[in-house]
Amino acid sequence: MTEKALRLGTRRSRLAMAQSGQVADAVSQVTGRPVELVEITTYGDTSREHLAQIGGTGVFVAALREALLRGEVDFAVHSLKDLPTAQPAELVLAAVPEREDPRDVLVARDALKFTDLIASSPTGVARIGTGAPRRMAQLNAYARAHGLEIETVPIRGNVDTRIGYVRDGKLDAVVLAAAGLNRIGRSDEVTDFLSVDTILPAPGQGALAIECTAGDAELIAALGELDDPLTRAAVTAERALLAALEAGCSAPVGALADVPPLSAPLERGDSRTDGQIVKEMRLRGVVGTTDGSTLVQLSTTGPVPDTHEGALALGRVLAAEMLAQGAAGLMGERAQ
């Protein structure tokens, strides 16, 4: 007799369906049970307003969480960067699988690189589309620092819509997340990978969150098989920084925790990733005005956190340093 299928709640977008399908396959392997995708429309999917106008944080998450609490689905998959930093007591983040590429990428006309856009523009000004104040702040700051002329244009829509602005000649380029394009098999459309030394990603970018109700101990244990401890530690530090800044996903905040490998022999307490040893975690954060005129950009390094509290502390320490440097005044509207 076939076991009852687990119901996975997912947004309806192509990207959400692709990443939820990948998680469904992994969960099915772990549990031996079939997994059924349950499509749910969120407010963020139907609204035409820009994210900052409709609340930013949580607009892609609330409907999925409500379905979980009503028992309509057994677990849900979110893009981690969309999750509010406060976790409801009734729900648990059961797994954070290994992270995809966290970088931002450029999709530009004529397969151009970022620095080549301006030189080839008839007006001498490159029009670059993005819906993220974080990207606007860092793109404009980079352009100012290098004497380049760009215009950042606020846009919304799915991948096809955004890339369509370039194909139709309305924009010179758009900035997207590498992870999203990789997951839907469209990484070949990338014309330039933007270094994290130039643009820090959104906190949690490239990572997925698998969430279920706090009372389902058996499912929590099964989903926990998909958890990647290094990814969880990294995104916990990034989100702790975001929370301590009292900012939401619509604020111009970038953060990335990474774990540079060391070549020394493996010792007690070390971690290993991709066959390489890591002992330290570096957390970088940035806050800026969207015109790029002012940035607060700092970093800190410490041992790879082996507890949730340790990862939280790493993020909070850096946030305190950034606030001391004036970060609060650069974020505009604060999360409610």
N, C-alpha and C positions, 0 to 999 in steps of 0.2 A: 504494500500500500504506500503510495506516494505521500510524503509529508506535506502538510499545508504550506503554501508559499508564504514567504515573508514579504511584506508590503513596504516598498521603499518610496518615500515621498520625494518628489523632485520638481523643480521648475520645468516649464515646457520648452525653454529655448534649446536650440541645437547644441550649444555648449553644455548646458545643464544635463541634457539627456545623454550626451556622450560621456561626461565624467561620472554620472550616476550609473550608466551602463557598465563602466569599468569597475566601479565599486560593487555593483550587483554580482558580477562574475566572481570577484574575489570573495564576497560574503558567501556565495553559493558553494565555493570550494571549501571554505572554512567550516560551514555548518552542514553541508550535504543536503541543503534544502533549496528548492527553487526560489528565486526572488522576482517579484512582480513590480514593475515601475508604475507608480501612481502619479499622474501628472497633476500638478496644482498650479493655478495662476496666482501670482502675487501682485500686490499693488504696484510694486516697482516695475513689473512687466507691462502693466496697462497704462500707467501715467505717462504723459508726454512731457511733463515738466522735468527740469534738470534736478539731479539728485539733491543738491543743496536746498532746493525749494520744497521738496517733498519729505525732508527729514533725514535723507542720507542713510544713516545707520538703521538697519533693520527692515527697510522697505522690501527687500527680497526674502526676508526670513520669517516674518510674522505669520503668514498663512501656512507655511510648512510646520511651524511650531504649534499652531492651533490644531492642525490635523493630527499631530502626534498626541496632544493632550486629549483630543476627542476620541482617540483610539482608531482613527481612520487609516493610519499607517503605523508600521512598527518601528521604523527608523527613517531618518531623512539625511540627505547629503546637501551640504552648503559649500559655496566658495567661502573659505575661512575669512577672507578679507571683508565679507559682507556681514559677519556676525557682530552684534553689539558686544562690547567688552564685558558687560555684566551677564553672568550665566544664571538663568532661572533655576530655582531650587528643584523644580519638578522634572527638570531635564538634565541629562549628563552628556558631556562630550566624550563619547565612548572610544573614539579613535581619530587620530590625525595621521593618515598614511604618509609615506615618503613624499616629500615635496617635489613638484615639477620645477622647471626653470623659473626663478622669480623675476627675471629681468623684464623691462619694457622693451618693445621693439618698434621700429618704424616701418610702415608700408608707404612707400613714396612713389610718385610718378617717375617713369623712366628708370626704375630700379636704382634711384639715387641714394647715397648715404646722407646722413644728417648735415654734415658740413658742406656737402656739394649742392644742397638745395638752393641756398641763397645765390651762389655764383651763377646758377643756370636759370634763375627767375628773371623774366623780362622786366619786372618792377624792382628787382633787388630786394624784395621782401617775400619770404616764404610763409605761406599760410598753412598752419599745422593744426589739425583738429584733435581735440581730446575733451572728455567730459570731466576730467579730474583736476581740481585746483592744485593738488600735489604736483601733477605733471606740469601744469602751467607755470607754477612757481620755479621749478627747477630748470625747465626748458628756457624760460625767459632769463633766469640768472646766468645760465651757461652762455646764452647768446650775448648778454651784456658784457660778460667777462671776456669774450672773444671777438667783440666788435661786429657781431652778426645781427642782421635785421630779420626778425620773425614776427608773425602775428599768430597768437594762439586763439583758436576759434572753438567755443564750447559746442559740443555735439553729444547726441545720445543715439541709441539704437543698437541693433545686433551687429555682428561682425560684417555681414553682407552690406548692411546700410552704411556702416562707417567706411569700409573699403570702397564702396560705391561712390562716395564723395570724391575720392581720388580718381577713380576711373572716369567719372563724369567731368573732371576738370574743375570741380568746385573748390577743391583743396589741393595743395601740393603734396600733403602727406597726412597720415593719421598715426597716432601712437596707441598701441594695443599691448596687452599682456602676452608674453611669449607662451606661457602655460596654456592659455585658451586656444591659441592657434595650433599648438602642438596636439592638444587633445581632440581637436576636430580635423586633424590631418591637413592643415593649411600652412604649415611652417615654411613651405616653399615660397610663399608670398612675401615673406620678410625681406626687406631690402637693407636693414641695418639693425644690429643688436646694440642697444644703448647700455653702455657700461654702468654698473652700479656706482662707479666713481663719479659719474655724471648725473644720473638720476636714480635715487633710491626708490624701490618699489613701495607699494602700500603695505602696511603691516599685515602679515599673513598671506601676501600675494603668492600664488602658485600652489598653495596648500588647500586641502579639502578638510571639511569637518563632518564627521559622522555622528549624528546625535540621536538619542533615544530617551525614553522615559527613565527616570531615576529608579523606579521600582522594579524594572525588569532585569534582575541580576544575571539570569542565564544569557540574555541577549547582550548585555554589557560585556560579559566575559568573552562571548564569541566574537563580537566586533573588536574587542581589544586585541585580538590576534593580528589585526591590520595596523595597529599603532606603531609608528616609528618614533622612538624616544628622542632622537636628535632633532627631528622636525618639530615634535611637540615642544621641546625645550626652547627652540629658536622662536617659534611663533608665540609662545607664552611670554617670552621676554619682549618681543615686539609689541604685543597687545597690552602688556603691562605699561610700557612707555606711553602708548596711546591713551590708556585709561588715566594714567597719572597726569597727563596733559589736559585731561577732561575734554578730549576731542573725539569727534566721530569720524566716520569714513568719508564725510564730505569736507573735512578740514584738510588744509595743505600740509599734511604730515606724511613723511616717508620714513621707513625703518627697515633694517635688515640685520638679522643675527646670522652670522656664518661661523663655520668652524674650520679655520685654516689647518690643513694637515701638517703633521710633523713626521720626519723620517726616522725618529729615534725608535728603539725597540719598544714593543708593547710592555707597559708596566701596569701594576695593579691600579685600578681606578681610571685607566685610559678608556677611551671609546674608539671604535673603528668604523669608518664609513668608506664605501667604495674601495675596500682593501687598504685604506690609509688610516693612520693613527691621528686622532685629534685630542688635544688636551685643553685647549682654550676656546672660548666663544667670544667673538667680537660683535658688539652691537653698535650699529651706526644709526643716527636719527637726524632728521632735518625738518624744520618748519620754516615757511617763508611766505611772504606776500605774493599774490598771484602774478604781479608784474615783474617779479624777480629782483626787485630793488633791494630787498633785505632778506637774508637767510640766517638762521641759527642752525649750524651743522656741527655736531659733536659725535664722539665715539668713546666707547669704553671696552675694556677687555677683562675677562675673568675666567676662572676654571669652568669647564662645561658643567652646567647645573645638573645635578643628579636628583634634584627634588623640584616639585612644583614651586615651592617657596623660594628656592634659589633662583629659578628663572624669573619669578616675579621681582625679586630684589634687583636683579641685573637691569631690568627695564625701569624700575622706579628710581634707581640711582642716576641713570642717564637722564631721565625726565627732570629730576630735580636740578641737574646741572644746566639743562636747556632752559628751564624756567628762570633760573638765576641769570641767564644771559638774555632774557627778554622774550622768550618764546611765546608767552601768553598773549602778548600784544599783537602777534602776527597771524593768529589763527582765525580771526573774524568770528563768525557765528559759532558758539560753543554747542556741544551736544546737549540735548535736553534730557 
